[in-house]
Amino acid sequence: MAKSLKMRNKNIVITFMSLLLVFSTFSGFAQTPEEKLIKNVQEALKSSSSRELVKYLHERVEIKLDNEKKDYSTNQAEIVLKQFFQKNPADSTEFIHEGNSDGGIIYAIGSYVSRNKKYRVVLRAKKYKADYKIYRLEFTEDR
């Protein structure tokens, strides 16, 4: 009897682990490329990582910090974003609205909160070759 119960418990554990593996595999496939981009950007912002964030930028990107808008190469953008993150390290960040247009442009709107200030963040991206890349990134201070 004890051996039968032990075998049954082992089968339950194996079944549970198999189901867990199946669901975790499918959940990774459920994300669209657009959702992955926004999730990855949000993680880069949370960690105030310019190095991580530039992975998702197009080779030419427009960055707006408050009311100053400029075009940058990815190398220049990394420097500008690094300086911004050093002055304003993230306490939290969250995208609250995401969408796409008929023209293939995706966007996300959210907040970036540092200990000093709160910013409204807007990103716009479109597909370049096989990947979505950000071509415009805006940080506007909430007043």
N, C-alpha and C positions, 0 to 999 in steps of 0.2 A: 504493500500500500504506500509506504513512504517513498519507494523508488518511483512509483507511478505519479505521485504528487510532485516529486522533484523533476521528473521528465515534463510534466504539464507546465510547471513554472518556467522551465527552460524554453519550451516552445512559445510561451506567451512573451518572454523577453525577446526571443529571436523575431517573432512576428512584429512586436513593437518597434524594434530597431530597424527592421526592414521597411516598415511604414514610414518611420522617421526619415530614413535615407531617401525614400521615394519622394516624400513631400518636400524635403529640402532641395532635392534636385530640381523638381518642377518649379519651385518658387524662384529659383535663379533664372529659369527660362521665361518666367512670366513677365519679367521686367523688359520693357521696350528700351531701345537705345536712348530714346529721349529721357526716360525715367532714370536710367543708369547715369547719364550725364548730369542730371540735376542732383541726384543723390551724391555722386562723387564730388561735385562742386560744393555742395553743402558740407560734406566732410572736410574738404580742403579749407573752407571758410571757418568751420568750427575750430580747426587746429591752427588757424592763422598762417597757413603754409603757402607762401607764394610759389615755392618750388613745385608743390603738388598742383596748385591751381593752374599754372601755365601749361600743364599737360592737356588742358581742355580748351585752350585759347587757339584761335586761328593765327596764322603767321603774322597777320596785321589785325590789330584789335583797337577799338576805340574804348578808352577808359574815361569815365567821368567821375571825378572826385569833387563833391559838392557842385559848384557851377563851372568848374574848369574841365573842358573836354579836349582830349588829345588822342591822336593815333600813335600807336607804338608797335614795334616789332615784339616778338615774344621775349627776347632778351631784355629790352627796355621795360616791358610790362612787368617782368619779374622784379626788377629793381624798384619800380614805382610801387608795386603791391607790397614788397617787403618793407619799404619805408612806412607805408600806410599801416601795415599790420604791427610794426614795432611801436608806432604811436598809439595804435588802437587794437590791442590784442583782444580776441573774441572771448566774451563770456558766454554768448549763445548766438546761434543763428538758426533761422527757420524760413523755409519757403512756404508761403501760405496760399499762393495761387500759381498754377501752371497751366499752360495752354499751347496751342499751335494755330498757325494761320494756314489759309489755303495755299500760300506760296511756299510752304515747307519750312517756315520759320517757327522755332519753338521759343518760348519765353517762360521766365519764372520771376515772381515778385515775392519778396520776403523782407526779413529784418536781420540786421547784423548789430548785435549789442556788445559794446565794450564797456569797461568800467567807467569810462569818461562820457561816452556818447552813444546814441542809437542812430543807426542808418537804415534807410530804405534801400534795398538792393534789387536791382533789375538786371537780368541777363537775357541776352538774345543770342540765339545760335541757329545755324543752318548746316545742312549737310554739304561737306566738301569731300568729294570722292566717296569714301565708304563711311566716314565718321562725322558726327555732329561736332562742330567747333563753335566756340563763343566768338562772335565778332563785335559785340558791344557789352560792356559791363559798367554799371552805374552804382555809385554809392552817394546817396543824398542824405545829409544830416537832417534828422527830425528835429524840429524846433518847437 
